[in-house]
């Protein structure tokens, strides 16, 4: 009887299949590319608003961008669906880049 049950369960297809693999691929691409864009935007904004000398602002912004990228990667795999995994970091990155563009003159201070 156990062999009959084993053969019946082995004939079932795995849940998800290609759809699951596609969602993992999209989330991975979102973690890498949207996370990088968000980290870059954060670094650009931090380089313009931090109250340090210019070289220190750039270095601090670059160092603080790595945890932002990691957080974006964690969010990409923790989001409810793939649209949120891509959309939220992308919108945040565009907002931060826009704010950094508005404060570009402030970034030129010594």
C-alpha positions in Angstrom: 0.0 0.0 0.0 2.8 2.4 0.7 4.3 1.9 -2.8 0.9 2.8 -4.3 0.7 6.0 -2.3 4.3 6.8 -3.2 3.7 6.4 -6.9 0.5 8.5 -6.8 2.3 11.4 -5.0 5.3 11.3 -7.3 3.1 11.8 -10.4 1.9 15.2 -9.1 3.5 18.3 -10.6 5.3 20.6 -8.2 3.3 23.6 -7.1 4.2 26.7 -9.0 6.7 25.3 -11.6 7.8 27.9 -14.1 5.7 30.6 -12.5 7.5 30.3 -9.2 10.9 30.4 -11.0 9.8 33.5 -12.9 8.8 35.3 -9.7 12.1 34.4 -8.1 14.0 35.7 -11.1 12.0 39.0 -11.1 12.6 39.4 -7.4 16.3 38.7 -7.8 16.6 41.3 -10.6 14.7 43.7 -8.4 17.0 43.1 -5.5 20.1 43.7 -7.6 19.1 46.5 -10.0 16.4 48.4 -8.1 18.4 47.9 -4.9 21.5 49.4 -6.6 19.5 52.3 -8.0 18.0 53.0 -4.5 21.5 52.8 -2.9 22.9 55.2 -5.6 20.1 57.6 -5.0 20.6 57.4 -1.2 24.3 58.0 -1.7 23.7 61.0 -3.9 21.3 62.5 -1.4 23.5 61.8 1.6 26.5 63.4 -0.3 24.5 66.6 -0.5 22.9 66.9 2.9 25.4 65.5 5.4 27.2 68.3 7.4 30.7 67.2 6.7 33.5 68.3 4.4 32.9 67.3 0.7 35.2 64.2 0.7 33.8 63.0 4.0 30.2 63.4 2.7 30.9 61.3 -0.4 32.6 58.6 1.6 29.9 58.5 4.3 27.2 58.4 1.6 28.9 55.5 -0.2 29.3 53.6 3.1 25.8 54.2 4.2 24.5 53.1 0.8 25.5 49.4 1.4 22.9 48.8 4.2 20.3 50.5 2.0 21.1 48.1 -0.8 20.9 45.1 1.6 17.5 46.4 3.0 16.2 46.7 -0.6 17.3 43.2 -1.4 15.5 41.9 1.8 12.4 43.8 0.9 12.4 42.4 -2.7 12.1 38.9 -1.4 9.7 39.9 1.5 7.2 41.9 -0.6 3.7 40.6 -1.1 4.1 40.3 -4.9 6.6 41.0 -7.6 5.0 44.4 -8.5 5.7 45.7 -5.0 9.1 44.2 -5.0 10.0 46.2 -8.1 7.8 49.3 -7.7 8.5 50.4 -4.1 12.3 50.6 -4.4 12.0 52.1 -7.8 9.6 54.9 -6.6 11.8 55.5 -3.5 14.9 55.8 -5.7 13.2 58.2 -8.1 12.0 60.3 -5.1 15.5 60.4 -3.6 17.1 61.2 -6.9 14.6 64.1 -7.4 15.4 65.4 -4.0 19.1 65.1 -4.6 18.7 67.0 -7.8 16.9 69.8 -6.0 19.7 70.0 -3.5 22.5 69.7 -6.1 23.6 73.3 -5.4 24.0 72.5 -1.8 26.3 69.6 -2.7 28.7 72.0 -4.3 29.6 73.6 -1.0 33.1 72.9 0.3 
